[in-house]
Amino acid sequence: MVKAVKAVTAGRAAERAARTSVWLAGKARRGGRGGGQPSGLDRDRITEATVRLLDAEGLAGFSMRRLAAELNVTAMSVYWYVDTKDDLLELALDQAFGELRLPDPDAADAAGWRDQLRTLATEYRALLVRHPWLSPLAGRYLNIGPNSLAFSRLVQHVIRRTGLPAHGVTGAISAVFQFVYGYGTIEGHFLARVADAGVSPDDYFQQAMSAVNESPGTAEVIQESKDIMAARGGDTVGEMMDRDFTFALDLLVAGIEAMVERG
């Protein structure tokens, strides 16, 4: 009996280790497993409900059982359309990427890469903030769904138009979009923490700053950066975040321009 349990456990572990993507082997295009599917249910509806549930309760609160209750079906009904929870989370991840408003890559001349890069970065930041569950999933899966690939392809197209040599393209993509990934992830976590506290971002910020100013361990550091915070500008947390993001993005664009000129 013990050996049988160990064999099953090992088999499941091997399956998890070998997992690639729902978008491979035609799994994502399957509408169901054959006859007998629950009426009124399809993969699109299940994926949409998954996104709503993740937005409402977060990744930690998501389960197939909870999703089935949301859809008013049994958990086994959901498995007619997806093999695993991972498959479903991958589908939800790509559906979120479909919300990105992508610029037309052929709409501007060669000098338009700057505006297009800023648009892509701004859209990606907003997506990460809107769906805080997205960033851990983007790091877990291959991101080869159609919407994710459309975004990646356009990013590559825009960076190629900067004039950087081919060997610098991936580095430039990493510099810009790993920055956006980090910025959007932290911002999303902050806003989620604010929502849990039941206060506005500005009230939360003021309360936090008051607390750290009263602590001997942190007050000195805060005082040292007081002039920087004042020069930062912005009357609200949102304005401060926007200004920092815009300036950091301008630095990255300027860095790309400098590398092109150097090259």
C-alpha atoms as an extended CHARMM CRD file, in Angstrom:
* protein
*
       263  EXT
         1         1  MET       CA              0.0000000000        0.0000000000        0.0000000000  PROA      1               0.0000000000
         2         2  VAL       CA              2.7830000000        2.4060000000        0.9870000000  PROA      2               0.0000000000
         3         3  LYS       CA              4.6570000000        1.5820000000       -2.2070000000  PROA      3               0.0000000000
         4         4  ALA       CA              1.5410000000        2.2500000000       -4.2640000000  PROA      4               0.0000000000
         5         5  VAL       CA              1.0240000000        5.6480000000       -2.6310000000  PROA      5               0.0000000000
         6         6  LYS       CA              4.6700000000        6.5320000000       -3.1930000000  PROA      6               0.0000000000
         7         7  ALA       CA              4.3940000000        5.4980000000       -6.8300000000  PROA      7               0.0000000000
         8         8  VAL       CA              1.3290000000        7.6880000000       -7.3770000000  PROA      8               0.0000000000
         9         9  THR       CA              3.0100000000       10.6250000000       -5.6170000000  PROA      9               0.0000000000
        10        10  ALA       CA              6.1720000000       10.2080000000       -7.6830000000  PROA      10              0.0000000000
        11        11  GLY       CA              4.1180000000       10.0000000000      -10.8430000000  PROA      11              0.0000000000
        12        12  ARG       CA              2.3100000000       13.2360000000      -10.0370000000  PROA      12              0.0000000000
        13        13  ALA       CA              5.5880000000       14.9600000000       -9.2060000000  PROA      13              0.0000000000
        14        14  ALA       CA              7.0700000000       13.8380000000      -12.5110000000  PROA      14              0.0000000000
        15        15  GLU       CA              3.9960000000       15.0940000000      -14.3300000000  PROA      15              0.0000000000
        16        16  ARG       CA              4.3210000000       18.5140000000      -12.6780000000  PROA      16              0.0000000000
        17        17  ALA       CA              8.0230000000       18.6750000000      -13.5050000000  PROA      17              0.0000000000
        18        18  ALA       CA              7.3870000000       17.7440000000      -17.1290000000  PROA      18              0.0000000000
        19        19  ARG       CA              4.5340000000       20.1960000000      -17.6080000000  PROA      19              0.0000000000
        20        20  THR       CA              5.0880000000       22.6740000000      -20.4290000000  PROA      20              0.0000000000
        21        21  SER       CA              2.0500000000       24.7280000000      -21.4060000000  PROA      21              0.0000000000
        22        22  VAL       CA             -1.6640000000       24.4980000000      -22.0710000000  PROA      22              0.0000000000
        23        23  TRP       CA             -0.9400000000       26.2020000000      -25.3820000000  PROA      23              0.0000000000
        24        24  LEU       CA              1.0290000000       23.2330000000      -26.6650000000  PROA      24              0.0000000000
        25        25  ALA       CA             -0.3370000000       19.9640000000      -28.0770000000  PROA      25              0.0000000000
        26        26  GLY       CA             -3.6480000000       21.6170000000      -28.9810000000  PROA      26              0.0000000000
        27        27  LYS       CA             -4.9690000000       21.5530000000      -25.3980000000  PROA      27              0.0000000000
        28        28  ALA       CA             -6.0470000000       25.2070000000      -25.4090000000  PROA      28              0.0000000000
        29        29  ARG       CA             -8.1930000000       24.7520000000      -28.5000000000  PROA      29              0.0000000000
        30        30  ARG       CA            -10.1980000000       21.8800000000      -27.0670000000  PROA      30              0.0000000000
        31        31  GLY       CA            -13.7820000000       22.8760000000      -26.3370000000  PROA      31              0.0000000000
        32        32  GLY       CA            -14.4760000000       19.8820000000      -24.0870000000  PROA      32              0.0000000000
        33        33  ARG       CA            -13.6340000000       16.2480000000      -23.6230000000  PROA      33              0.0000000000
        34        34  GLY       CA            -16.4010000000       14.8860000000      -25.7480000000  PROA      34              0.0000000000
        35        35  GLY       CA            -20.0510000000       14.1250000000      -25.1450000000  PROA      35              0.0000000000
        36        36  GLY       CA            -21.8240000000       14.7910000000      -21.9220000000  PROA      36              0.0000000000
        37        37  GLN       CA            -20.4370000000       18.2710000000      -21.1930000000  PROA      37              0.0000000000
        38        38  PRO       CA            -22.4880000000       20.3680000000      -18.7770000000  PROA      38              0.0000000000
        39        39  SER       CA            -24.9810000000       22.5460000000      -20.6420000000  PROA      39              0.0000000000
        40        40  GLY       CA            -24.3650000000       26.2910000000      -20.6980000000  PROA      40              0.0000000000
        41        41  LEU       CA            -20.6780000000       25.8890000000      -19.9380000000  PROA      41              0.0000000000
        42        42  ASP       CA            -17.7210000000       26.4540000000      -22.2410000000  PROA      42              0.0000000000
        43        43  ARG       CA            -14.0440000000       27.2530000000      -21.8760000000  PROA      43              0.0000000000
        44        44  ASP       CA            -14.4620000000       30.9730000000      -22.5210000000  PROA      44              0.0000000000
        45        45  ARG       CA            -17.0720000000       31.3000000000      -19.7950000000  PROA      45              0.0000000000
        46        46  ILE       CA            -14.9050000000       29.3240000000      -17.3700000000  PROA      46              0.0000000000
        47        47  THR       CA            -11.8600000000       31.4930000000      -18.1480000000  PROA      47              0.0000000000
        48        48  GLU       CA            -13.8340000000       34.7160000000      -17.7080000000  PROA      48              0.0000000000
        49        49  ALA       CA            -15.1120000000       33.5090000000      -14.3450000000  PROA      49              0.0000000000
        50        50  THR       CA            -11.5710000000       32.5900000000      -13.3340000000  PROA      50              0.0000000000
        51        51  VAL       CA            -10.3370000000       36.1170000000      -14.0370000000  PROA      51              0.0000000000
        52        52  ARG       CA            -13.2250000000       37.6240000000      -12.0580000000  PROA      52              0.0000000000
        53        53  LEU       CA            -12.5670000000       35.3090000000       -9.1210000000  PROA      53              0.0000000000
        54        54  LEU       CA             -8.8290000000       36.0030000000       -9.1330000000  PROA      54              0.0000000000
        55        55  ASP       CA             -9.5370000000       39.7330000000       -9.1580000000  PROA      55              0.0000000000
        56        56  ALA       CA            -11.9560000000       39.4130000000       -6.2630000000  PROA      56              0.0000000000
        57        57  GLU       CA            -10.1590000000       36.9150000000       -4.0190000000  PROA      57              0.0000000000
        58        58  GLY       CA             -6.5790000000       36.6990000000       -5.2270000000  PROA      58              0.0000000000
        59        59  LEU       CA             -4.4260000000       33.7790000000       -6.2270000000  PROA      59              0.0000000000
        60        60  ALA       CA             -4.2460000000       32.3330000000       -2.7120000000  PROA      60              0.0000000000
        61        61  GLY       CA             -8.0340000000       32.1360000000       -2.4760000000  PROA      61              0.0000000000
        62        62  PHE       CA             -8.5400000000       30.5090000000       -5.8670000000  PROA      62              0.0000000000
        63        63  SER       CA             -9.4750000000       26.8440000000       -6.1870000000  PROA      63              0.0000000000
        64        64  MET       CA            -11.3380000000       24.7040000000       -8.6820000000  PROA      64              0.0000000000
        65        65  ARG       CA            -13.9900000000       24.0560000000       -6.0500000000  PROA      65              0.0000000000
        66        66  ARG       CA            -14.4390000000       27.7920000000       -5.4730000000  PROA      66              0.0000000000
        67        67  LEU       CA            -14.6510000000       28.3770000000       -9.2250000000  PROA      67              0.0000000000
        68        68  ALA       CA            -17.2740000000       25.6510000000       -9.6060000000  PROA      68              0.0000000000
        69        69  ALA       CA            -19.3640000000       27.3130000000       -6.8930000000  PROA      69              0.0000000000
        70        70  GLU       CA            -19.0590000000       30.6340000000       -8.7360000000  PROA      70              0.0000000000
        71        71  LEU       CA            -20.3320000000       28.9460000000      -11.9080000000  PROA      71              0.0000000000
        72        72  ASN       CA            -22.9830000000       26.9820000000       -9.9780000000  PROA      72              0.0000000000
        73        73  VAL       CA            -21.6800000000       23.6430000000      -11.2520000000  PROA      73              0.0000000000
        74        74  THR       CA            -19.6800000000       20.7800000000       -9.7970000000  PROA      74              0.0000000000
        75        75  ALA       CA            -15.8800000000       20.7990000000       -9.8470000000  PROA      75              0.0000000000
        76        76  MET       CA            -15.9310000000       17.7710000000      -12.1580000000  PROA      76              0.0000000000
        77        77  SER       CA            -17.9570000000       19.8040000000      -14.6550000000  PROA      77              0.0000000000
        78        78  VAL       CA            -15.0770000000       22.2630000000      -14.9590000000  PROA      78              0.0000000000
        79        79  TYR       CA            -12.6750000000       19.4100000000      -15.6660000000  PROA      79              0.0000000000
        80        80  TRP       CA            -14.5860000000       18.6250000000      -18.8530000000  PROA      80              0.0000000000
        81        81  TYR       CA            -12.9070000000       21.7190000000      -20.3060000000  PROA      81              0.0000000000
        82        82  VAL       CA             -9.5030000000       21.8850000000      -18.6040000000  PROA      82              0.0000000000
        83        83  ASP       CA             -7.2470000000       19.0980000000      -17.4160000000  PROA      83              0.0000000000
        84        84  THR       CA             -5.6450000000       20.9140000000      -14.4860000000  PROA      84              0.0000000000
        85        85  LYS       CA             -5.7890000000       24.0570000000      -12.3960000000  PROA      85              0.0000000000
        86        86  ASP       CA             -2.4930000000       25.1390000000      -13.9930000000  PROA      86              0.0000000000
        87        87  ASP       CA             -4.0630000000       24.9460000000      -17.4410000000  PROA      87              0.0000000000
        88        88  LEU       CA             -6.8900000000       27.1780000000      -16.3230000000  PROA      88              0.0000000000
        89        89  LEU       CA             -4.5750000000       29.7270000000      -14.7110000000  PROA      89              0.0000000000
        90        90  GLU       CA             -2.5770000000       29.8780000000      -17.9390000000  PROA      90              0.0000000000
        91        91  LEU       CA             -5.7620000000       30.5730000000      -19.8840000000  PROA      91              0.0000000000
        92        92  ALA       CA             -6.7110000000       33.3260000000      -17.4380000000  PROA      92              0.0000000000
        93        93  LEU       CA             -3.2260000000       34.8230000000      -17.6810000000  PROA      93              0.0000000000
        94        94  ASP       CA             -3.4360000000       35.0950000000      -21.4510000000  PROA      94              0.0000000000
        95        95  GLN       CA             -6.9610000000       36.4860000000      -21.3230000000  PROA      95              0.0000000000
        96        96  ALA       CA             -5.6530000000       39.2830000000      -19.1030000000  PROA      96              0.0000000000
        97        97  PHE       CA             -2.9270000000       40.0310000000      -21.6490000000  PROA      97              0.0000000000
        98        98  GLY       CA             -5.7240000000       40.4400000000      -24.1880000000  PROA      98              0.0000000000
        99        99  GLU       CA             -6.7950000000       43.6060000000      -22.3480000000  PROA      99              0.0000000000
       100       100  LEU       CA             -3.6470000000       45.4220000000      -23.4750000000  PROA      100             0.0000000000
       101       101  ARG       CA             -4.3070000000       48.1940000000      -25.9860000000  PROA      101             0.0000000000
       102       102  LEU       CA             -1.4370000000       47.6750000000      -28.3820000000  PROA      102             0.0000000000
       103       103  PRO       CA             -0.2970000000       50.4680000000      -30.7230000000  PROA      103             0.0000000000
       104       104  ASP       CA             -0.2120000000       49.8660000000      -34.4570000000  PROA      104             0.0000000000
       105       105  PRO       CA              3.4320000000       48.9980000000      -35.2180000000  PROA      105             0.0000000000
       106       106  ASP       CA              3.1640000000       50.4840000000      -38.7140000000  PROA      106             0.0000000000
       107       107  ALA       CA              1.3330000000       53.6710000000      -37.7530000000  PROA      107             0.0000000000
       108       108  ALA       CA              4.3780000000       55.8320000000      -37.0260000000  PROA      108             0.0000000000
       109       109  ASP       CA              7.7000000000       56.6130000000      -38.6950000000  PROA      109             0.0000000000
       110       110  ALA       CA             11.0530000000       55.4350000000      -37.3780000000  PROA      110             0.0000000000
       111       111  ALA       CA             11.1300000000       58.1670000000      -34.7300000000  PROA      111             0.0000000000
       112       112  GLY       CA              7.8640000000       56.8830000000      -33.2620000000  PROA      112             0.0000000000
       113       113  TRP       CA              9.4610000000       54.0440000000      -31.3130000000  PROA      113             0.0000000000
       114       114  ARG       CA              9.7630000000       56.2370000000      -28.2210000000  PROA      114             0.0000000000
       115       115  ASP       CA              6.0460000000       56.9250000000      -27.9680000000  PROA      115             0.0000000000
       116       116  GLN       CA              5.1940000000       53.3240000000      -28.7850000000  PROA      116             0.0000000000
       117       117  LEU       CA              7.5910000000       52.0390000000      -26.1320000000  PROA      117             0.0000000000
       118       118  ARG       CA              6.0710000000       54.3840000000      -23.5490000000  PROA      118             0.0000000000
       119       119  THR       CA              2.5830000000       53.2110000000      -24.5310000000  PROA      119             0.0000000000
       120       120  LEU       CA              3.5180000000       49.5350000000      -24.1780000000  PROA      120             0.0000000000
       121       121  ALA       CA              5.2150000000       50.1340000000      -20.8300000000  PROA      121             0.0000000000
       122       122  THR       CA              2.2790000000       52.1510000000      -19.4950000000  PROA      122             0.0000000000
       123       123  GLU       CA             -0.2430000000       49.5400000000      -20.6210000000  PROA      123             0.0000000000
       124       124  TYR       CA              1.7560000000       46.7280000000      -19.0280000000  PROA      124             0.0000000000
       125       125  ARG       CA              2.0800000000       48.6200000000      -15.7480000000  PROA      125             0.0000000000
       126       126  ALA       CA             -1.6830000000       49.2320000000      -15.6420000000  PROA      126             0.0000000000
       127       127  LEU       CA             -2.3650000000       45.5530000000      -16.3430000000  PROA      127             0.0000000000
       128       128  LEU       CA             -0.1280000000       44.4380000000      -13.4680000000  PROA      128             0.0000000000
       129       129  VAL       CA             -1.8190000000       46.8780000000      -11.0970000000  PROA      129             0.0000000000
       130       130  ARG       CA             -5.3170000000       45.9200000000      -12.2520000000  PROA      130             0.0000000000
       131       131  HSD       CA             -4.6180000000       42.1950000000      -11.7910000000  PROA      131             0.0000000000
       132       132  PRO       CA             -2.1450000000       41.7030000000       -8.8920000000  PROA      132             0.0000000000
       133       133  TRP       CA             -2.3080000000       37.9200000000       -9.4290000000  PROA      133             0.0000000000
       134       134  LEU       CA             -0.8140000000       38.2990000000      -12.8980000000  PROA      134             0.0000000000
       135       135  SER       CA              2.8180000000       38.9110000000      -11.9230000000  PROA      135             0.0000000000
       136       136  PRO       CA              3.4050000000       35.5890000000      -10.0930000000  PROA      136             0.0000000000
       137       137  LEU       CA              1.7060000000       33.6810000000      -12.9160000000  PROA      137             0.0000000000
       138       138  ALA       CA              3.7610000000       35.4830000000      -15.5590000000  PROA      138             0.0000000000
       139       139  GLY       CA              6.8560000000       34.2300000000      -13.7550000000  PROA      139             0.0000000000
       140       140  ARG       CA              5.5050000000       30.6800000000      -13.4460000000  PROA      140             0.0000000000
       141       141  TYR       CA              4.3750000000       29.8930000000      -16.9820000000  PROA      141             0.0000000000
       142       142  LEU       CA              5.8510000000       30.0930000000      -20.4830000000  PROA      142             0.0000000000
       143       143  ASN       CA              3.6320000000       33.0040000000      -21.6060000000  PROA      143             0.0000000000
       144       144  ILE       CA              3.0860000000       31.6540000000      -25.1160000000  PROA      144             0.0000000000
       145       145  GLY       CA             -0.6460000000       32.2560000000      -25.4360000000  PROA      145             0.0000000000
       146       146  PRO       CA             -1.7910000000       34.3060000000      -28.4570000000  PROA      146             0.0000000000
       147       147  ASN       CA             -2.2850000000       37.5540000000      -26.5410000000  PROA      147             0.0000000000
       148       148  SER       CA              1.0190000000       37.2660000000      -24.7180000000  PROA      148             0.0000000000
       149       149  LEU       CA              2.8220000000       36.4860000000      -27.9660000000  PROA      149             0.0000000000
       150       150  ALA       CA              1.2140000000       39.4820000000      -29.6740000000  PROA      150             0.0000000000
       151       151  PHE       CA              2.5250000000       41.7220000000      -26.8970000000  PROA      151             0.0000000000
       152       152  SER       CA              6.0140000000       40.1670000000      -26.9840000000  PROA      152             0.0000000000
       153       153  ARG       CA              6.1850000000       40.4040000000      -30.7480000000  PROA      153             0.0000000000
       154       154  LEU       CA              5.2660000000       44.0840000000      -30.7330000000  PROA      154             0.0000000000
       155       155  VAL       CA              7.7790000000       44.8460000000      -27.9690000000  PROA      155             0.0000000000
       156       156  GLN       CA             10.5030000000       43.1900000000      -30.0330000000  PROA      156             0.0000000000
       157       157  HSD       CA              9.3920000000       45.0620000000      -33.1550000000  PROA      157             0.0000000000
       158       158  VAL       CA              9.5380000000       48.4270000000      -31.3810000000  PROA      158             0.0000000000
       159       159  ILE       CA             12.9500000000       47.7830000000      -29.7840000000  PROA      159             0.0000000000
       160       160  ARG       CA             14.3630000000       46.6870000000      -33.1380000000  PROA      160             0.0000000000
       161       161  ARG       CA             13.3640000000       50.0740000000      -34.5570000000  PROA      161             0.0000000000
       162       162  THR       CA             15.4550000000       51.9400000000      -31.9750000000  PROA      162             0.0000000000
       163       163  GLY       CA             18.6240000000       51.3280000000      -33.9800000000  PROA      163             0.0000000000
       164       164  LEU       CA             20.2640000000       49.1460000000      -31.3430000000  PROA      164             0.0000000000
       165       165  PRO       CA             22.4580000000       46.3240000000      -32.6750000000  PROA      165             0.0000000000
       166       166  ALA       CA             20.8560000000       42.8970000000      -32.6780000000  PROA      166             0.0000000000
       167       167  HSD       CA             22.8980000000       41.7480000000      -29.6850000000  PROA      167             0.0000000000
       168       168  GLY       CA             21.4420000000       44.6030000000      -27.5970000000  PROA      168             0.0000000000
       169       169  VAL       CA             17.7560000000       44.0130000000      -28.3030000000  PROA      169             0.0000000000
       170       170  THR       CA             17.0890000000       41.4840000000      -25.5450000000  PROA      170             0.0000000000
       171       171  GLY       CA             19.0080000000       43.5680000000      -23.0110000000  PROA      171             0.0000000000
       172       172  ALA       CA             16.9270000000       46.6480000000      -23.8390000000  PROA      172             0.0000000000
       173       173  ILE       CA             13.7100000000       44.6430000000      -23.5600000000  PROA      173             0.0000000000
       174       174  SER       CA             14.8350000000       43.3620000000      -20.1460000000  PROA      174             0.0000000000
       175       175  ALA       CA             15.8110000000       46.8450000000      -18.9430000000  PROA      175             0.0000000000
       176       176  VAL       CA             12.4290000000       48.3560000000      -19.7980000000  PROA      176             0.0000000000
       177       177  PHE       CA              9.9760000000       45.5740000000      -19.1330000000  PROA      177             0.0000000000
       178       178  GLN       CA             11.5860000000       44.0090000000      -16.0890000000  PROA      178             0.0000000000
       179       179  PHE       CA             11.5290000000       47.5030000000      -14.6050000000  PROA      179             0.0000000000
       180       180  VAL       CA              7.8190000000       47.7880000000      -15.4820000000  PROA      180             0.0000000000
       181       181  TYR       CA              7.1600000000       44.3050000000      -14.1010000000  PROA      181             0.0000000000
       182       182  GLY       CA              8.7620000000       45.2180000000      -10.7770000000  PROA      182             0.0000000000
       183       183  TYR       CA              7.1510000000       48.6410000000      -10.5780000000  PROA      183             0.0000000000
       184       184  GLY       CA              3.6810000000       47.3800000000      -11.4310000000  PROA      184             0.0000000000
       185       185  THR       CA              3.9770000000       44.4160000000       -9.0690000000  PROA      185             0.0000000000
       186       186  ILE       CA              4.9530000000       46.5750000000       -6.0920000000  PROA      186             0.0000000000
       187       187  GLU       CA              2.2910000000       49.1500000000       -6.9150000000  PROA      187             0.0000000000
       188       188  GLY       CA             -0.3430000000       46.4360000000       -7.1960000000  PROA      188             0.0000000000
       189       189  HSD       CA              0.6740000000       44.9530000000       -3.8380000000  PROA      189             0.0000000000
       190       190  PHE       CA              0.5400000000       48.3910000000       -2.2220000000  PROA      190             0.0000000000
       191       191  LEU       CA             -2.9670000000       49.0630000000       -3.5120000000  PROA      191             0.0000000000
       192       192  ALA       CA             -4.1100000000       45.6100000000       -2.3930000000  PROA      192             0.0000000000
       193       193  ARG       CA             -2.7470000000       46.3080000000        1.0980000000  PROA      193             0.0000000000
       194       194  VAL       CA             -4.5550000000       49.6560000000        1.1140000000  PROA      194             0.0000000000
       195       195  ALA       CA             -7.8030000000       47.9760000000        0.0960000000  PROA      195             0.0000000000
       196       196  ASP       CA             -7.4140000000       45.4230000000        2.9020000000  PROA      196             0.0000000000
       197       197  ALA       CA             -6.9230000000       48.2760000000        5.3660000000  PROA      197             0.0000000000
       198       198  GLY       CA            -10.1460000000       49.9230000000        4.1880000000  PROA      198             0.0000000000
       199       199  VAL       CA             -8.6080000000       53.3740000000        3.6870000000  PROA      199             0.0000000000
       200       200  SER       CA             -7.5810000000       55.4990000000        0.7240000000  PROA      200             0.0000000000
       201       201  PRO       CA             -4.0060000000       55.2910000000       -0.6400000000  PROA      201             0.0000000000
       202       202  ASP       CA             -3.3310000000       58.8390000000        0.5680000000  PROA      202             0.0000000000
       203       203  ASP       CA             -4.6000000000       58.1440000000        4.0950000000  PROA      203             0.0000000000
       204       204  TYR       CA             -2.5950000000       54.9200000000        4.2570000000  PROA      204             0.0000000000
       205       205  PHE       CA              0.5390000000       56.7550000000        3.1100000000  PROA      205             0.0000000000
       206       206  GLN       CA              0.0910000000       59.5120000000        5.6900000000  PROA      206             0.0000000000
       207       207  GLN       CA             -0.4590000000       56.9790000000        8.4820000000  PROA      207             0.0000000000
       208       208  ALA       CA              2.5960000000       54.9810000000        7.4170000000  PROA      208             0.0000000000
       209       209  MET       CA              4.8080000000       58.0890000000        7.2120000000  PROA      209             0.0000000000
       210       210  SER       CA              3.6500000000       59.2440000000       10.6430000000  PROA      210             0.0000000000
       211       211  ALA       CA              4.5040000000       55.8500000000       12.1020000000  PROA      211             0.0000000000
       212       212  VAL       CA              8.0020000000       55.6730000000       10.6140000000  PROA      212             0.0000000000
       213       213  ASN       CA              8.7510000000       59.2860000000       11.6220000000  PROA      213             0.0000000000
       214       214  GLU       CA              8.0460000000       58.3740000000       15.2380000000  PROA      214             0.0000000000
       215       215  SER       CA             10.3480000000       55.3580000000       15.2180000000  PROA      215             0.0000000000
       216       216  PRO       CA             14.0090000000       56.0720000000       16.1130000000  PROA      216             0.0000000000
       217       217  GLY       CA             15.1480000000       53.3100000000       13.7630000000  PROA      217             0.0000000000
       218       218  THR       CA             13.5750000000       54.8350000000       10.6760000000  PROA      218             0.0000000000
       219       219  ALA       CA             13.0770000000       58.5390000000       11.4380000000  PROA      219             0.0000000000
       220       220  GLU       CA             16.7110000000       59.4320000000       10.6630000000  PROA      220             0.0000000000
       221       221  VAL       CA             16.5640000000       57.8280000000        7.2250000000  PROA      221             0.0000000000
       222       222  ILE       CA             13.2620000000       59.5690000000        6.4660000000  PROA      222             0.0000000000
       223       223  GLN       CA             14.6960000000       62.9320000000        7.4880000000  PROA      223             0.0000000000
       224       224  GLU       CA             17.7200000000       62.4270000000        5.2630000000  PROA      224             0.0000000000
       225       225  SER       CA             15.4370000000       61.9020000000        2.2690000000  PROA      225             0.0000000000
       226       226  LYS       CA             12.9810000000       64.6830000000        3.1320000000  PROA      226             0.0000000000
       227       227  ASP       CA             14.3540000000       67.0670000000        0.4810000000  PROA      227             0.0000000000
       228       228  ILE       CA             14.1740000000       64.3300000000       -2.1470000000  PROA      228             0.0000000000
       229       229  MET       CA             10.5740000000       63.5630000000       -1.2770000000  PROA      229             0.0000000000
       230       230  ALA       CA              9.6920000000       67.2710000000       -1.4600000000  PROA      230             0.0000000000
       231       231  ALA       CA             11.3840000000       67.6750000000       -4.8380000000  PROA      231             0.0000000000
       232       232  ARG       CA              9.5860000000       64.5960000000       -6.1220000000  PROA      232             0.0000000000
       233       233  GLY       CA              6.3410000000       66.5460000000       -6.2820000000  PROA      233             0.0000000000
       234       234  GLY       CA              2.7900000000       65.2790000000       -6.4690000000  PROA      234             0.0000000000
       235       235  ASP       CA             -0.1150000000       65.9880000000       -4.1670000000  PROA      235             0.0000000000
       236       236  THR       CA             -1.3600000000       62.3890000000       -4.0490000000  PROA      236             0.0000000000
       237       237  VAL       CA              0.1650000000       58.9290000000       -3.9340000000  PROA      237             0.0000000000
       238       238  GLY       CA             -1.1050000000       58.3280000000       -7.4580000000  PROA      238             0.0000000000
       239       239  GLU       CA              0.6140000000       61.4610000000       -8.7580000000  PROA      239             0.0000000000
       240       240  MET       CA              3.8830000000       60.5420000000       -7.0290000000  PROA      240             0.0000000000
       241       241  MET       CA              3.8020000000       57.0530000000       -8.5030000000  PROA      241             0.0000000000
       242       242  ASP       CA              3.0400000000       58.3850000000      -11.9700000000  PROA      242             0.0000000000
       243       243  ARG       CA              5.8610000000       60.9280000000      -11.8070000000  PROA      243             0.0000000000
       244       244  ASP       CA              8.4090000000       58.3690000000      -10.6570000000  PROA      244             0.0000000000
       245       245  PHE       CA              7.3180000000       55.9090000000      -13.3270000000  PROA      245             0.0000000000
       246       246  THR       CA              7.4420000000       58.5110000000      -16.1060000000  PROA      246             0.0000000000
       247       247  PHE       CA             10.8710000000       59.7810000000      -15.0750000000  PROA      247             0.0000000000
       248       248  ALA       CA             12.3170000000       56.2810000000      -14.7500000000  PROA      248             0.0000000000
       249       249  LEU       CA             10.9470000000       55.3910000000      -18.1830000000  PROA      249             0.0000000000
       250       250  ASP       CA             12.4580000000       58.5720000000      -19.6390000000  PROA      250             0.0000000000
       251       251  LEU       CA             15.8150000000       57.5220000000      -18.1810000000  PROA      251             0.0000000000
       252       252  LEU       CA             15.5480000000       54.1590000000      -19.9180000000  PROA      252             0.0000000000
       253       253  VAL       CA             14.6040000000       55.7500000000      -23.2380000000  PROA      253             0.0000000000
       254       254  ALA       CA             17.5320000000       58.1660000000      -22.8980000000  PROA      254             0.0000000000
       255       255  GLY       CA             19.7950000000       55.2080000000      -22.1470000000  PROA      255             0.0000000000
       256       256  ILE       CA             18.6750000000       53.4490000000      -25.3360000000  PROA      256             0.0000000000
       257       257  GLU       CA             19.3020000000       56.6420000000      -27.3190000000  PROA      257             0.0000000000
       258       258  ALA       CA             22.7810000000       56.9740000000      -25.7760000000  PROA      258             0.0000000000
       259       259  MET       CA             23.6600000000       53.3520000000      -26.6110000000  PROA      259             0.0000000000
       260       260  VAL       CA             22.4820000000       53.8050000000      -30.1920000000  PROA      260             0.0000000000
       261       261  GLU       CA             24.6200000000       56.9390000000      -30.5350000000  PROA      261             0.0000000000
       262       262  ARG       CA             27.6150000000       55.2110000000      -28.9810000000  PROA      262             0.0000000000
       263       263  GLY       CA             27.1750000000       52.2680000000      -31.3360000000  PROA      263             0.0000000000
